[in-house]
Every structure is written in structure tokens, then in C-alpha cells.
Amino acid sequence: MGLLVCVLLLGIVEVVLRVCGLPRGLFRGAFATTTGLWEPNFRGDLEFGPYTYRVEANEHGFRGPPLRTGLNAARTRIVCLGDSVTDGFNVDNDATYPNFLNGALDAQGRDVEVINCARAGGSINKEYIIYRDIARTLAPDIAIVLFVTNDITDLGSRTIDQLLKVELQRDAGSSTAEMLVTRTALGEALMDVYLRIRSPHYRREARSGGTAPAPTKTVSSTDAPTATDQRYVIEGNDRYEENARRFMDGWATEDARLLKDPLDDGVLRAVDNYVEILRRLAELCRADGVRLLFVYDPSYPELYLPQPPDRFHNLLEARVNALGIPFFDLTPALQAATKQGPQHLAPVDYHPNPCGYRTIAEAIARQLASLGWLDGA
């Protein structure tokens, strides 16, 4: 009897909330799909981070326009592997680095297609599986792995076999959680309240009364946004050293571990695992005749602390070079671009802002040209 009463009460609450307009799809897009990418043809404004931004995926679940095929196929195809920085966390489609890269190469008159094969979350193990199962079927000419420091933190506690058994597909538990949060008014409301309590940056824009909307249409890489987008005008954004020290304090047990000297055993084990899976990815690329570029995106403190420890950077560079993979460091490009303005969302978030993503793309475009990988493109 008691259970029946509870079910009845929950049903009444669900009906009332639906009359009030819930669920609004607030958390649609927060869950991985069966491919580890975006839901095919996904269109939605993501509001659960500090900024509202729009994601538009093509029929394959890649964030970006439909693939060029047949007579319209590009001479050179580049696949971009990575996590949230490659995916484009907190920015619209047109401000992701793969989109900027495509635009930069278009401006050089090159017939190139750049495909964003990333989705936030995971590390090199997920990137390896996405390349093996999805990206390599696209017959790319170049693959780019963009490394960020949080790629390392959770790799040291598992074996290589465990890391490579990760399933891109969801289990029953995660599917049930998704259903409750995205398809029921009560589930969405409870998650909304929970995150409001847990994080001051959750839905920061909406909670502060911000009204800057995300675009409602896909824009081309030549119409890329500028620093005038009011979403990214942040108080204290140019206090670089102060923000770097906040990062060191706030991420002391995660990314900031990589900036300690000496490095702890957990980090060293994680590096070993990372490099081993990267080696396997390089073997696949060589077998496919695909050129592989490793891009190092430095953590915020590496850019802005007076003398940040470089032991981790030097270790990783040596290990990547030993695999015969070109190692490209974005540090000089991002530091130089800071003279024109902030490149990140600090202190709200430490991902790049649209200017930072543009800087990353333009630096990679120059590197690809210097390697001679775009000759004939």
C-alpha cells in the first residue's frame, strides 16, 4: 500500500512538472552514445556548463558538417582525435579547433577536409578505439592526437588490457540514468537542483541572468567568432599568474600532479600506459598509410607560471619521439597569442576560448605545412 502511494505521488509530481514545461531536454547531449561520439544528426543547445553553446553533429555523429563524398571528396582528409579540447567544450561548432583548422587550410587554397572525431571524456584508450573502429574507415591521410594533461590522471590505476576493454557502448545502468534524467520531468528537475547546489559554474550564464544565445544555425569556418562574443568576457580573465595558482590549488590531486618534481609513481605508470596505447595507435596508422601528429596542449600553469616544472613535458616528448611520432608543442603559439588577449576561460574554466581554439588551429596548420604533409593538397 505504501509503495502504491509513493508511486501515485511521484506520478502527480511528474504531471505537475510537465504542465510547467519540463522536461526541457536540459541534459540531452550529456550522455555518450553507442559510438562514443555524438548522437547522429544531434542538434541542441547545451546549457549545463558555464556557457550555453550549440552542438550540431552530422549523420555520423561527428561534430561538424556532412562528410564530403564522391565527386565532392577532398584531396586530403584529416581526422582529429582527442577529448573535450578537440570536441570543443564551451564553444559553438564554428569555434572548435577542427573547424578553425579547416578554415585556415581553405584560406591557403588547399582541398582538405578536417573531421572532428572527438567527444569529451576519456583518454588515449577511447581515442584508439574510435580510430580503430570508426575513423580509419574514413580513409584519412592524416590523424592528429591532441593531448591535454587530464588525459593522464586516470590511466595509472588500470592495466593496458583493462584500458583497452573500455566499451564505447553504454551499459544498462547508464541507459536507465539517461532515461530518467532526459525523459522524465522529475528526473531533470532533481538533477538540476543537485548540480545547482554542487557547482557555482553550473548553468552559470542562465543563473546570472545572461542572455547571450547560442547560434541557431551552422556557420562556416570563414565566419568564425571573434573576441567580441559577450559570453567570453570574463572578469579576471587576464590575471594569468593568479589564475595559474588557482589551477594548481584546485587541481592539486589531478592535472597539477604532472607539474610536480619529482613525478609520483602513479603519474609514471600512467605515462607508460598512455605511451603503450599511443604506440598501438601509431602501428594502426602506419598500417593504413596515415601520418600521425602528436600535439601537446599545455596546462594553464605551464603557460603562465614564471618557471613551471617541465619534467613531465620533457618525459612525454622523449617517449613520443622514441615512437617516431612528430611531437608538436603548442606552448610558444599560445604564449605569443596572449599578447593579443586571453586564450582561455579562466578563472571560470581552463578550456580555451574561441581565440585560443583559433590559435591552436593556426599553429597546427603551420606545423602540417612545415612537415610537408599538405604538399599536393
PLY file of the C-alpha trace (Angstrom):
ply
format ascii 1.0
element vertex 377
property float x
property float y
property float z
element edge 376
property int vertex1
property int vertex2
end_header
0.00 0.00 0.00
2.81 2.36 0.93
4.58 1.67 -2.37
1.39 2.39 -4.28
1.01 5.74 -2.50
4.63 6.67 -3.33
4.15 5.78 -6.99
0.94 7.82 -7.07
2.63 10.85 -5.50
5.56 10.63 -7.92
3.11 10.42 -10.79
1.30 13.54 -9.59
4.60 15.43 -9.28
5.59 14.29 -12.77
2.30 15.56 -14.22
2.59 18.92 -12.45
6.17 19.41 -13.66
5.17 18.53 -17.21
2.38 21.12 -17.05
5.13 23.58 -16.05
7.10 22.75 -19.19
9.50 20.04 -18.08
11.46 18.16 -19.25
13.17 20.74 -21.47
15.92 18.42 -22.65
18.42 20.23 -20.44
20.70 17.21 -20.18
20.26 15.84 -23.66
23.76 15.58 -25.03
25.34 14.90 -21.64
25.49 11.15 -22.22
27.71 9.13 -24.54
26.18 7.30 -27.49
26.84 3.74 -28.63
29.77 5.00 -30.75
31.35 7.23 -28.11
30.61 10.23 -30.35
27.55 12.45 -30.67
24.12 11.15 -31.50
23.84 11.19 -35.32
22.24 14.43 -36.51
22.20 15.80 -32.95
21.12 19.44 -32.72
20.97 21.15 -29.37
22.00 23.99 -27.08
23.99 22.67 -24.14
23.24 24.70 -21.01
24.68 22.63 -18.17
28.19 24.15 -18.28
29.31 27.70 -17.51
28.28 28.78 -21.02
25.42 27.88 -23.31
26.81 26.58 -26.57
25.38 24.84 -29.59
26.35 21.41 -30.85
25.41 20.21 -34.33
26.52 16.74 -35.43
26.33 15.19 -38.87
24.83 11.87 -39.84
27.89 10.00 -38.48
27.88 11.70 -35.08
30.89 13.90 -35.89
30.55 17.47 -34.70
30.52 19.37 -37.96
29.05 19.41 -41.47
28.21 16.33 -43.57
31.24 14.46 -44.91
32.42 15.22 -48.42
31.97 12.17 -50.62
32.01 11.11 -54.26
32.98 13.83 -56.71
32.99 16.31 -53.81
35.55 14.32 -51.80
38.54 16.30 -50.57
42.03 15.60 -51.85
43.29 15.28 -48.25
41.29 14.11 -45.24
42.38 14.82 -41.65
40.83 13.16 -38.59
41.19 14.88 -35.22
41.28 12.64 -32.14
41.10 13.95 -28.59
38.79 14.76 -25.72
37.00 17.96 -24.66
39.52 20.37 -26.23
39.20 18.70 -29.63
35.45 18.25 -29.22
35.13 21.97 -28.42
33.85 22.22 -24.85
32.03 25.52 -24.14
32.06 26.80 -27.75
29.78 26.55 -30.76
30.64 24.40 -33.78
32.29 27.22 -35.66
34.74 27.90 -32.80
36.14 24.37 -32.42
39.77 23.91 -33.38
38.99 21.34 -36.15
36.63 23.85 -37.76
39.21 26.64 -37.48
41.85 24.28 -38.92
39.65 23.54 -41.91
39.14 27.26 -42.41
42.87 28.02 -42.17
43.69 25.36 -44.76
40.85 26.51 -47.01
42.34 30.02 -46.87
45.62 28.58 -48.19
43.75 27.18 -51.18
44.11 23.58 -50.05
41.47 20.96 -50.80
41.29 19.48 -47.30
38.52 18.07 -45.12
39.03 18.13 -41.33
36.78 15.80 -39.32
36.21 16.23 -35.59
36.32 12.62 -34.30
36.21 13.60 -30.63
33.80 13.64 -27.74
34.57 14.96 -24.28
35.65 12.38 -21.72
38.09 9.50 -21.88
41.72 9.45 -22.92
44.06 7.75 -25.37
42.28 4.41 -24.90
38.98 5.84 -26.14
40.79 7.71 -28.92
42.49 4.48 -30.01
39.15 2.65 -30.16
37.44 5.48 -32.05
40.25 5.45 -34.61
40.30 1.63 -34.88
36.53 1.20 -35.19
35.37 4.43 -36.82
37.91 6.98 -38.05
40.10 4.59 -40.05
37.06 3.55 -42.11
37.02 7.11 -43.46
40.37 6.51 -45.22
42.13 9.53 -43.71
45.53 10.80 -44.85
46.49 12.44 -41.54
45.49 11.77 -37.93
46.04 14.32 -35.16
46.08 13.35 -31.49
45.75 16.40 -29.25
46.99 15.69 -25.73
45.80 17.59 -22.65
47.10 16.99 -19.16
43.90 15.45 -17.78
44.38 12.62 -20.30
46.89 11.08 -17.89
45.33 11.27 -14.45
43.12 8.14 -14.53
45.36 5.82 -16.57
47.76 4.67 -13.87
45.31 2.60 -11.83
44.40 0.15 -14.62
46.31 -2.28 -16.84
46.60 -1.91 -20.60
44.15 -4.78 -21.08
41.62 -3.12 -18.79
42.02 0.22 -20.56
41.50 -1.33 -23.99
38.44 -3.25 -22.86
36.61 0.01 -22.30
33.27 -0.14 -24.06
32.06 2.82 -26.04
28.59 1.37 -25.66
26.53 2.16 -22.59
25.56 -0.40 -20.03
22.02 -0.86 -18.75
22.68 1.31 -15.70
23.84 4.32 -17.68
20.95 3.91 -20.13
18.49 3.93 -17.23
20.13 7.02 -15.75
19.94 8.77 -19.10
16.27 7.89 -19.48
15.41 9.24 -16.02
17.37 12.47 -16.44
16.47 13.27 -20.03
12.95 11.89 -20.44
11.23 12.47 -17.13
10.32 15.86 -15.73
11.09 14.81 -12.16
14.50 13.35 -13.07
15.53 16.51 -14.91
14.32 18.74 -12.06
16.17 16.74 -9.40
19.41 16.73 -11.39
19.07 20.46 -11.99
18.70 21.16 -8.26
21.59 18.82 -7.38
24.01 20.48 -9.80
22.96 23.98 -8.72
23.98 23.03 -5.18
27.21 21.29 -6.21
28.74 23.80 -8.63
28.62 27.60 -8.84
29.54 27.30 -12.53
26.66 25.01 -13.45
24.39 26.91 -15.85
26.39 29.99 -14.90
25.05 32.05 -17.77
21.38 31.36 -17.08
21.76 31.75 -13.31
23.48 35.12 -13.68
20.76 36.42 -15.95
22.90 36.18 -19.09
21.01 36.27 -22.34
23.70 35.61 -24.93
22.16 32.92 -27.13
23.97 30.18 -28.97
23.70 30.31 -32.78
20.66 28.59 -34.22
22.37 27.61 -37.47
25.64 26.09 -38.56
28.14 28.70 -39.67
31.15 28.11 -41.89
34.77 28.21 -40.76
35.22 31.52 -42.57
32.57 33.14 -40.34
34.41 32.26 -37.14
33.62 34.26 -33.98
35.87 36.90 -32.54
36.76 38.06 -29.07
33.66 40.29 -29.13
31.34 37.42 -28.16
29.98 38.63 -24.83
29.76 35.12 -23.44
33.52 35.10 -23.11
34.08 38.47 -21.48
35.21 37.28 -18.04
36.27 39.32 -15.06
39.85 38.49 -14.09
40.46 36.67 -17.39
43.81 38.45 -17.85
45.20 37.76 -14.36
47.31 34.96 -15.73
49.62 34.09 -12.86
46.84 34.40 -10.28
44.62 32.08 -12.32
47.50 29.64 -12.76
47.96 29.40 -9.00
44.21 28.82 -8.61
44.57 25.95 -11.04
47.43 24.45 -9.02
45.33 24.63 -5.86
42.05 23.43 -7.37
43.52 20.54 -9.36
46.26 19.53 -6.92
45.30 15.84 -6.98
44.69 15.68 -10.75
46.31 17.73 -13.55
48.62 19.60 -11.18
50.31 16.29 -10.24
52.04 16.48 -13.63
53.70 19.74 -12.61
55.41 18.28 -9.55
59.10 17.43 -9.45
59.74 14.59 -8.96
56.76 12.91 -10.60
54.97 10.38 -8.42
54.78 6.67 -9.25
51.14 6.91 -10.28
51.94 9.50 -12.94
54.87 7.43 -14.23
52.64 4.35 -14.54
50.04 6.45 -16.35
52.67 7.71 -18.79
53.75 4.13 -19.50
50.15 3.14 -20.24
49.50 6.23 -22.33
52.60 5.70 -24.46
51.89 2.00 -24.98
48.41 2.70 -26.32
49.78 5.55 -28.42
52.30 3.06 -29.85
49.46 0.76 -30.85
47.62 3.67 -32.45
50.77 4.57 -34.39
51.03 0.98 -35.63
47.46 1.13 -36.94
48.16 4.44 -38.66
51.32 3.09 -40.29
49.43 0.03 -41.50
46.81 2.35 -43.00
49.39 4.68 -44.57
48.17 7.51 -42.29
50.55 10.14 -40.96
50.18 10.70 -37.21
50.89 14.02 -35.48
51.03 14.34 -31.69
50.04 17.79 -30.42
50.83 18.83 -26.84
48.34 21.30 -25.38
50.00 22.64 -22.21
48.12 23.08 -18.96
47.32 26.65 -17.96
50.13 26.87 -15.34
52.69 25.69 -17.91
51.85 28.80 -19.90
51.65 31.38 -17.15
53.64 30.42 -14.06
57.07 32.12 -14.01
59.07 28.86 -14.02
56.76 25.83 -14.20
58.38 22.40 -13.75
58.98 20.81 -17.15
59.89 17.26 -16.12
56.58 15.78 -17.33
56.66 17.68 -20.61
60.23 16.58 -21.32
59.49 12.97 -20.38
56.44 12.75 -22.62
58.21 14.46 -25.52
61.10 11.99 -25.31
58.75 9.00 -25.18
56.66 10.22 -28.14
59.76 10.99 -30.22
61.07 7.49 -29.46
57.99 6.12 -31.21
58.88 8.08 -34.34
55.84 10.35 -33.97
56.33 14.10 -34.53
55.76 15.96 -31.25
54.34 19.46 -31.66
54.17 21.74 -28.63
51.53 24.49 -28.62
53.17 26.41 -25.75
55.02 29.04 -27.88
51.97 29.75 -30.04
49.61 30.19 -27.08
52.06 32.35 -25.14
52.63 34.60 -28.15
48.89 34.90 -28.83
48.27 36.02 -25.24
49.74 39.39 -26.22
46.54 39.92 -28.24
44.27 38.77 -25.41
43.30 35.82 -23.17
43.27 32.40 -24.80
41.32 30.54 -22.07
38.16 30.82 -20.00
39.98 31.19 -16.68
39.14 31.61 -13.89
35.68 30.16 -14.69
37.09 27.22 -16.66
40.52 26.33 -18.06
39.48 25.23 -21.54
40.38 27.52 -24.45
38.06 30.31 -25.50
37.32 30.85 -29.22
40.55 32.85 -29.63
42.50 30.00 -28.04
40.94 27.43 -30.32
41.80 29.58 -33.31
45.41 29.88 -32.11
45.64 26.09 -31.75
44.28 25.53 -35.25
46.53 28.08 -36.93
49.60 26.67 -35.19
48.72 23.13 -36.30
48.15 24.34 -39.87
51.65 25.84 -39.91
53.13 22.64 -38.49
51.44 20.43 -41.07
52.78 22.67 -43.82
56.31 22.64 -42.37
56.24 18.83 -42.23
55.34 18.79 -45.93
52.25 16.72 -45.23
49.99 19.04 -47.19
52.03 19.05 -50.41
49.62 18.49 -53.24
46.57 19.16 -51.10
0 1
1 2
2 3
3 4
4 5
5 6
6 7
7 8
8 9
9 10
10 11
11 12
12 13
13 14
14 15
15 16
16 17
17 18
18 19
19 20
20 21
21 22
22 23
23 24
24 25
25 26
26 27
27 28
28 29
29 30
30 31
31 32
32 33
33 34
34 35
35 36
36 37
37 38
38 39
39 40
40 41
41 42
42 43
43 44
44 45
45 46
46 47
47 48
48 49
49 50
50 51
51 52
52 53
53 54
54 55
55 56
56 57
57 58
58 59
59 60
60 61
61 62
62 63
63 64
64 65
65 66
66 67
67 68
68 69
69 70
70 71
71 72
72 73
73 74
74 75
75 76
76 77
77 78
78 79
79 80
80 81
81 82
82 83
83 84
84 85
85 86
86 87
87 88
88 89
89 90
90 91
91 92
92 93
93 94
94 95
95 96
96 97
97 98
98 99
99 100
100 101
101 102
102 103
103 104
104 105
105 106
106 107
107 108
108 109
109 110
110 111
111 112
112 113
113 114
114 115
115 116
116 117
117 118
118 119
119 120
120 121
121 122
122 123
123 124
124 125
125 126
126 127
127 128
128 129
129 130
130 131
131 132
132 133
133 134
134 135
135 136
136 137
137 138
138 139
139 140
140 141
141 142
142 143
143 144
144 145
145 146
146 147
147 148
148 149
149 150
150 151
151 152
152 153
153 154
154 155
155 156
156 157
157 158
158 159
159 160
160 161
161 162
162 163
163 164
164 165
165 166
166 167
167 168
168 169
169 170
170 171
171 172
172 173
173 174
174 175
175 176
176 177
177 178
178 179
179 180
180 181
181 182
182 183
183 184
184 185
185 186
186 187
187 188
188 189
189 190
190 191
191 192
192 193
193 194
194 195
195 196
196 197
197 198
198 199
199 200
200 201
201 202
202 203
203 204
204 205
205 206
206 207
207 208
208 209
209 210
210 211
211 212
212 213
213 214
214 215
215 216
216 217
217 218
218 219
219 220
220 221
221 222
222 223
223 224
224 225
225 226
226 227
227 228
228 229
229 230
230 231
231 232
232 233
233 234
234 235
235 236
236 237
237 238
238 239
239 240
240 241
241 242
242 243
243 244
244 245
245 246
246 247
247 248
248 249
249 250
250 251
251 252
252 253
253 254
254 255
255 256
256 257
257 258
258 259
259 260
260 261
261 262
262 263
263 264
264 265
265 266
266 267
267 268
268 269
269 270
270 271
271 272
272 273
273 274
274 275
275 276
276 277
277 278
278 279
279 280
280 281
281 282
282 283
283 284
284 285
285 286
286 287
287 288
288 289
289 290
290 291
291 292
292 293
293 294
294 295
295 296
296 297
297 298
298 299
299 300
300 301
301 302
302 303
303 304
304 305
305 306
306 307
307 308
308 309
309 310
310 311
311 312
312 313
313 314
314 315
315 316
316 317
317 318
318 319
319 320
320 321
321 322
322 323
323 324
324 325
325 326
326 327
327 328
328 329
329 330
330 331
331 332
332 333
333 334
334 335
335 336
336 337
337 338
338 339
339 340
340 341
341 342
342 343
343 344
344 345
345 346
346 347
347 348
348 349
349 350
350 351
351 352
352 353
353 354
354 355
355 356
356 357
357 358
358 359
359 360
360 361
361 362
362 363
363 364
364 365
365 366
366 367
367 368
368 369
369 370
370 371
371 372
372 373
373 374
374 375
375 376
